[in-house]
Amino acid sequence: MPTLSSRLGDWDLDHVQQWSEREIVIRAEPTELIDATTKVATIGSCFASELASMMGSVGILGGMHPGGLYYSTSTIRQELERIDGGFPERLQEPDWQVEGGWIDPFRDYKVTVPEHDALIESRAAAEEAAAALFRDAKCVVVTLGLIETWRSPHSGATYRQIPHPQVFEALAPSFHRLTVGEMVDDLERIRRVVVESFGARLIVTTSPVPLHATFTPLDVRVANMESKSRIRAAVSEFVDRYPDVRYFHSYEMVTTAERQSDYFREDGRHVHRHAVRYIVSEFLRLFGAPSLQMTDVDTSWLTPITKTAPVPAPQAAASTPKPARRPPAVRASLPVRVARRVRREARSVLGRVARPQT
């Protein structure tokens, strides 16, 4: 049983780890959820995409949602409920006509289809592909990225990101930052679909990638901290409520590193490829079968943890030594003092006599 020691005494506890005891590898309980036969579906931002891009090379079946990135709990919840036969607001939302064709409000805005009939046809194909990926998946990985969302004035549904600039003004979407309570509710509805309807295991992660931009008056650093803090708080409460859901600490690997710059590229946002490989190897260490472990991962670029020693006690300022005091003079006796005075007076008289007269 671990012991916590302090000046007050000792406690014997079930779990305790001090900050000074932290290591590069973050402590977490392994649970084997994925082997070579497990189909894994990912949805969300950043890590969901990075994991999917490496799945084939490490022997994992499955892939990422074909619709692109989904950044918030609301957009992920809407899409998973749609696959499960829900999200009626989807049918209330008109498609967007822009220069060069049509755009689906709930898919990648970079994809423009010349004719509206072709858009409907491509949407049906994409939705069929998404359903085929998720309905028989045995593990779903959800990565959450931000709380800043834009909502439809028609249906109240949440768009994937800020609407296309050619429709933005006429559309007049409403800006909304998700609260912790709203995200916990979204996550519970996501679990209901993944666990109870699809029969899959659910793993949740938080993206360490900072905001590209904020739509608030806040400094982007403050907005990013509020965004990540709310997401992380919501995930923590959610995982506490549902022991069958697992959390993967990709966010903490980056943000609590001894030197965050080890992970980030020159733009200070996106993660180096070697860092992605290391993060995926940690994911597989926790959730993958022995056959999926990555043993050739380079970690030499990581700065070792060094700041673990207690803060040294303040030292007293060095004082300048005072000069030694001169011993007090010894007063001469009375006869000696009288003799000295007679000699001084005699020298004075002789000096006046010898002075030349003018």
N, C-alpha and C positions, 0 to 999 in steps of 0.2 A: 504494500500500500504506500503510495507516495506521501511524502511529508513536506509541509510548508513551514519553514522556520522564519521567525522574526524576533525582534527584541522582546516581544511579549511572551514568546514561548513557541511551541510546536503544535501543528494540527496534522492528524493523520486523515487523509481524504481519499475518496475514490478516484478523483481526477485532479491533477494540478500540473501546470507547466508554467514556468516563469519566462518572462521575455528574454532574459539572459541565456536561457536554455534552448532558444529556437535554433533551427538548423536550416540549410538551404532547402531540403526536402520538407514540405509541409506535412505535418502529422495528420493522418486520416485513416479510418478503418477500411481496408479493402473489402469489396463485395463483388464476386465474380458474376457479372450480368451478361457478358458478351463472349461468345466463342466464334469459331469459324463458320458456324451455321446460323448465327443470330443476325437477323435483318435489322439494321439500325437506320432510323430516319431522323434527320436533323432539320430544325427550323429556327429562324431567328437571325442574329447578326454575328459577324466576326468569327467566333470560335465554331459556330455551327457550320459556317462555310469552310473554315480551315480544316476541321475534322473530316468533313465530307470529301475534301480534295485529297486527303491522305488515306481514306478508307481502303481503296483498292490496293494501294501499295503495301498495306499492313495486313491484308487478308480479311477485311470486314465487308460484309454484304450491305447493300442499301445505298443511300445517298442523301442529298439535300433537297428540300422542297423546290420543285422546278420554277416556282413563281419568283424566285429571287430572295432578297433580304427582307425580313420583317423585324422591325426594331423594338417594338413595345409589346407589353403583355396583351394589350387590347387587340392589336392586329393579329397576333399569333392566336389568341383565343377565337377571334372571328373566323379565321381560316380553318382551324381545326374543327370548330363547330359546323362550318359549312361542309367539310368533308363528311361529317357525321350526320348530315341532313338538316342542320340548323342554319342560323344566320339569315333570317328572312329579309333583313334590311338590304341585303345584297341585291335583291331584285328591284328595290325601290330606287337604286342609284343609277342615274343616267350616265352613259359613256361620254367621254370628252372628245370633241372634235378640235383638232389643232392643225397647224400648217403641215400638210403632207399626209393627213389621214386621221385615224382614230386611236384613242388610248383607253385602256381599261383602268379605271380608278383604283383597282385593288391588285394590279400587277406592276411589273417593271415599267416605269414611265419612259424609259429610253426606247421601248418597243412601240413603233407607230405602224399601224396597219392601214393600207390605202383605202379599203372599202369596209363599211360597217359590217356587212355580212361576213367578210373574212375575219373580222375581229371576233365575232360571235363564234365562228368555227374554231379559231385558234384558242379561244377561251375554253371551249368544251374539251378540246384535246388536252390542254394544260390541266384542267380540273380532273380529267380522267387519269392522267399520269400521277397527279398528287394523291388521288384516292388509292391508286394501285400501290404507291410507295408506303402510305401510312396505315392503311387498313390491316395489313398483315405484318406490320413491323412488330418486333418483340421488344424493342427498346427505342424510345424517342428522346432525343437530346434537344433541349430548348435553351437558347442563349438570349439573354435580355440585354438591350443596349441603352435605352434612354426613356425619359418620361415626357418629353416634349412632343405633343401630338397635334394633329389637325383633324377636326371633325366635320362631317357633312351637314350642311344646312337642310338637306332633304330628308335624310334618314337617321341622322345622329351617329352613323357608323364612323369608325376611325380610319382615315386614309393611311396608306403605308408610310408616307412621308409628306412633306409640304407639296401641295398640288402643283401641277405643271404651270409655269409662269404665263402661258397663253390663256389659261382658264381661271387663274387665281382671282383676279379682280371681280370678274362677273360671278364666279362661284361663291365668293365671300365665305370661306370656311372659318370656323371658330378655332382659336388656339386654346389648348388645354394641357396643363401639366398634371400627369397622373399622380394621385395620392397613394400612400402606402396601403390604405384600405381598399382602394379601387384595384390595385395590383394584386393584393391577396385574393380578392374576389375573382379576378381574371384567372389567377393560377389555380384556384379551386375548380373553376369551370374547365380549365385545360386538363387538369387531372381527371375530372369526370369523363372526359372524352378518351384520353390516352389509356387510363387504367381500367375504367369500367366498361367502356365501349370497345376500344381496340384490344384490350387485354395485354397491354405492353407495360414495361417498366419505364418510369420517368426519371430523367436526370436533368437538373436545372443548373445553368451556369450564368455568370455575369460577365459581360464583356469588359476587358480592361482598357479598351480603346477610348480615349477622351472624345468629347463632342467635337464634331467638325465646326459647328456654329451653334449659337444659342439665339432663340427668338424672344428672349426676355431683355430687360434693361440691364441685367446683371453682367458683370465681367464673366467671360466664358469659363474662367477657372472656378468661379463661385457656382455658376450654373451647372458645370460638370460635377462638382462635388455634391451638390444637392441632388442631381439626377442619380448618380451612382449610390449615394447614401440611401435614398428612398428605395431604390431597387433592391439593394442588399438587405435593408430592413424588412421589406416585404417577403423576400425569399427566406430569410431567417425565420420569420413567423410561420410561413407556409410549411417549411420543412419540419419545424417543431410540431406542427399539428398532424403531419402525415409521415410516420416513420418509413412507409414504403417508398417515399420519394428520396432520392439521393441528390446531394449538392456536390459539384466539382469546383475546386478552388482556383480556376484559371485567373480570376480577378486578383486574388491575394498573392498568387505567384509573382505577378508583375508589380503590383502597387506596394508590396512589403519587401521587395528585393532590396538588398543592401545598396544597390545602385540601379534605379529604374532605367537609366539610359542603356544598360546592358541589353534590354529587351527591345527598345524602340529604334526605329530607323531614323534617318535624318529629319523627318518631318515631326518627330516627337509624338506621333499618334499610332502609326502602324507598326506591327511587330515583325522583327527580322525572321527570315525563313528558318534559321537554325533555332530560334527561340520557339517558333511554332512547333517544330519537330520535338523539342524538349517538352513542351506543354502536352502534346498529344501522347508522348511516351508516359507521362505521369497519369494521364487519363486511363491509358491501357494498364498501367501498374495497379490502379485502383479497381478497375471494372473489367479488365480483360482476362481471358484464360491464359495459362502459361504459353501456349503456342502463339499468342499475339504480342508477347512482350518485345519491346525494342531494346536490343542490347548494345547497339552501336551508336548511341546518341552522344554527341560531343557536348560536354558541359564546361569545357575549359574557359569559355567566355564569361562565365558567371563570377562575379566578385564575391569572394568568401565573406562570411559574416564575421566581422571583427568587433563591432561595437556592442560588446556584451558585458564588459567589466562595470562594477559599480562606480558611481560618480565619486571621485576622490574627495576626501574631506578638505575644506578650505584651509590653507596654511596661513599662519600669522605672518603679517608683513615683517620683513627683516628690519630691525631698528639700527640706526647709526650709533655706534658706541660714543658715549660722551667723553670728552677729554678729562684726564685725571686732574683733580683739583690740586693746586699748589698748597703745600703744607703752610699753616699760618706762621708768620714771622715771629721770632722770639724777641720780646721787648728787652732792650738793654737796661741795666741797673741804673739807679739815680746818679751815683758818682760818675759813671761813664757818660751819661747824657749831659751832665754839667760840663765835663771836660770838653766834649765835642762842641758845645755851644761857645765856650771861651775861645777855642781855636778858630771858629767861624768868625767871631767878632774881631779877633786880632787880625785875621787876614783882610777883613774889610777896612780896618783903620790903616793898615800898611798900604793898601791899594790907593787910598785917597791921598796919602802923603807923597807917594811916588808919582802921582799924576802931574804932568807939566802944567804951569800956570800960564794963562793967556792974558 
